[in-house]
Amino acid sequence: MTGKILVTRSSMPEYEEYCEEIRDLWETHWLTNMGAKHKQFQADLKSYLGVENIDLLTNGHMALELSIQAMNLHGEVITTPFTFASTTHAIVRNGLEPVFCDIDPVDFTMDASKIESLITDKTCAIVPVHVYGNVCNIEEIQRIADKYSLKVIYDAAHTFGVKYKGKSTADYGDASCFSFHATKVFNTIEGGAVCFHDQDFGLNLYRLKNFGIRGPEVVDGVGANAKMNEFCAAMGICNLRHLEAEIEKRKLVVERYRSHLDSIDGLQLNPVQKDVDANYSYFPVVFNEKVFGASRNEVFNALADNGIGARKYFYPLTNTFDCFHGRYDEHKTPTALHMSKRVLTLPLYADLSLEDVDRICDVVLKTAKKTSVRIADMIR
Ligand SMILES: *Cc1c(COP(=O)(O)O)cnc(C)c1O
């Protein structure tokens, strides 16, 4: 038996490559506030993503929170509870009311067919999430947004590197927010970015990430501080050079997982979406206890006993968080509730060895056997 396996492992460039990238900073002493690295990284991202406009921020959360703020919204926002805390918090921290839409049972993203029934005269925006790198029903969401004049702000934290119909997902919606956190497919240690089309929105966002400062003597917005620093931008410049190779390695890991788990009854894997170039960001498995012979929690515990980290992602749903106690009813999003109790994301990173994937799958599959033996014992 080999060592511990964590659920993820951050991608890093070679030490020398990063040192070379930050060398100029010792000459300029310009460490933050939109310096040379920030400018270069922004340009690199524009060309990689094929977008016209992108701004860089400290993290994915501030990308979301300030994007929402930059739109001057009031009222209700339709969103999903099957996401990371950040999505819901970004809405609530803006003084807006989240209205939770249920999810699609196959791809885990917002069920677009349920959006219209949640729209009221207070609805101002839709905040969907491309969960596990699965692309939302972009066309239907945009159709609804256009019909009711709603803004669309995508939480695209999971989709860096994903293309839909040959185009980056960054191009869709009024704003598309990425996270470059250490645990993501592509990282800048901590970091985030927003892609957008409207120049006024871009200017608002730029000011909000720098205290609302318009000019040397004019502060006309109550902004925050969410500027990406030069060291993070330099990390991004380096990591972007290796992104395609990293995604290729992730693909091999995912294929190995599938070779073991695809045909097992009682397991639901991530769908292969039509017209989508995937980034292989996560490997979620939904356990149907009765059919498979073990529950999500039993598998989680068995993996932990073997030194393997898995993550109950996303559990609990954001509409059941303690900080929102009594405010929302999770039974209004039954599919999300069902999935959150049964899903587990297995370890996945570019350098995860295929032998480790074999070992992980072995533990998962043996958990089922043990349980069925136990049931057989009980029947006897
Ligand atoms: C990681 C993540 C965020 C937040 O990004 P940070 O860079 O960690 O602030 C937001 N939404 C989702 C779905 C995420 O996975």
The ligand as a Tripos MOL2 file, in Angstrom:
@<TRIPOS>MOLECULE
LIG
   15    15     1     0     0
SMALL
NO_CHARGES

@<TRIPOS>ATOM
      1 C1        -13.9170   27.8880   -6.0200 C.3       1 LIG1
      2 C2        -15.3070   28.3650   -6.2590 C.ar      1 LIG1
      3 C3        -15.7020   29.6880   -6.0310 C.ar      1 LIG1
      4 C4        -14.8560   30.6880   -5.3060 C.3       1 LIG1
      5 O1        -13.6250   30.9170   -5.8300 O.3       1 LIG1
      6 P1        -12.4060   31.4280   -4.9090 P.3       1 LIG1
      7 O2        -11.3690   31.7580   -5.9180 O.co2     1 LIG1
      8 O3        -12.0250   30.3310   -4.0010 O.co2     1 LIG1
      9 O4        -12.8750   32.6480   -4.1770 O.co2     1 LIG1
     10 C5        -16.9850   30.0680   -6.4030 C.ar      1 LIG1
     11 N1        -17.8520   29.1940   -6.9310 N.ar      1 LIG1
     12 C6        -17.5290   27.9150   -7.1450 C.ar      1 LIG1
     13 C7        -18.5450   27.0000   -7.7570 C.3       1 LIG1
     14 C8        -16.2550   27.4380   -6.7920 C.ar      1 LIG1
     15 O5        -15.9570   26.1530   -6.9670 O.3       1 LIG1
@<TRIPOS>BOND
     1     1     2 1
     2     2     3 ar
     3     2    14 ar
     4     3     4 1
     5     3    10 ar
     6     4     5 1
     7     5     6 1
     8     6     7 2
     9     6     8 1
    10     6     9 1
    11    10    11 ar
    12    11    12 ar
    13    12    13 1
    14    12    14 ar
    15    14    15 1
@<TRIPOS>SUBSTRUCTURE
     1 LIG1         1 GROUP 0 **** ****
